[in-house]
């Protein structure tokens, strides 16, 4: 369950090539850490071209999240990045509580 109180959230999904998959994932996590973005969840699974990764991020402002996605595009070994919809219903429930 995501308990972040940060108002801006993004869910990114991308592939990581088999060659040096862990080093590539480590580089992605370093970008998230340097931008001071909250990592709410991280899921990995085996994919057709390597490893599939889904990360749920939260931040106090939208700009670091946009910058994070742009920087991830520049990491060698990361394949097409897709932004997944964030569930609005779960956010509304949290605000009502």
C-alpha positions, 0 to 999 in steps of 0.5 A: 500500500502506498502511504506517501503524502506527496501530491505528485505521483507517477508510475513508470514502466520500462524494460532493461536489457539483459546486459548489465541489468542490475547496473542499469537498474542501480543507475536508475535508482541513483537518478531517483535518489539524487532528485529526492524523489520518493520511491513508493514501490519497485517491481521487476519481472522477466521480460522478452528483452530482459527485465521489466521494471515498474516504479511508483514515484512521488514528489512534492513538485511535478518538475523532479518527476518530469526530469527523472523521466527525461534522465532515465531516457538517457541511461544506456540499457533502459528500453522504452519508458511508459507512464502508467495511469495512477489510480485516482480512486485510491488517492481520493480515499486517502484524502478523505481519511 
